[in-house]
């Protein structure tokens, strides 16, 4: 999906990494990550198919919120002053 969006929107760069691990401190104006949002494991009652993405791209920990703690810390490190986390 990221590749298709990059072709369509033509950003200056698209980076595949574990959140912002590959980004230098204070080096970006905008951080717009594609991150996992489902709790792991998913409740059996959910009728959701996961045929196209690896599980690491979908599941964000026991509550589904753990990823945000890491993301906020990474964003604080890599964003330039006045930068945006989207």
URURVEN-V223950 format. One record per residue. SS is DSSP state (@ for helix, = for strand, . for the rest). PSI is psi in radians with two decimals (999 if undefined). OMEGA is omega as a letter, one per 40 degrees, with the letter a starting at -180 (* if undefined). Layout:
{{SS	PSI	OMEGA} {SS	PSI	OMEGA}}
This chain:
{{.	-0.72	i} {@	-0.69	i} {@	-0.76	i} {@	-0.74	i} {@	-0.68	i} {@	-0.74	i} {@	-0.70	a} {@	-0.74	a} {@	-0.31	i} {.	0.94	i} {.	2.87	a} {.	-0.56	i} {.	2.63	i} {.	2.31	a} {.	2.26	i} {.	2.05	a} {.	2.98	i} {.	1.70	a} {.	-2.16	a} {.	0.43	a} {.	-0.49	a} {.	0.17	a} {.	2.38	i} {.	2.71	i} {.	2.43	i} {.	0.78	a} {.	-0.10	a} {=	2.61	i} {=	-0.59	a} {=	2.34	i} {=	2.04	a} {.	1.41	a} {.	2.66	i} {.	1.98	a} {.	2.78	i} {.	2.57	a} {.	-0.07	a} {=	2.52	i} {.	2.67	i} {.	2.25	e} {.	2.76	i} {.	2.47	i} {.	2.48	a} {.	-0.45	a} {.	-0.29	a} {.	2.28	i} {.	1.27	a} {.	2.38	i} {.	2.43	a} {.	1.00	a} {.	-0.32	a} {.	-0.26	a} {.	2.59	i} {.	2.63	a} {@	-0.61	a} {@	-0.43	i} {@	-0.19	a} {.	-0.64	a} {=	2.25	a} {.	0.34	a} {.	-3.14	a} {.	-0.62	a} {.	-0.28	a} {.	-0.08	a} {.	-0.21	a} {@	-0.59	a} {@	-0.56	a} {@	-0.60	i} {@	-0.80	i} {@	-0.71	a} {@	-0.76	a} {@	-0.73	i} {@	-0.76	i} {@	-0.75	a} {@	-0.74	i} {@	-0.55	a} {@	-0.72	a} {@	-0.38	a} {=	2.46	i} {=	2.76	i} {=	2.29	a} {=	0.06	i} {=	2.94	a} {=	2.39	i} {=	2.04	a} {.	999	*}}
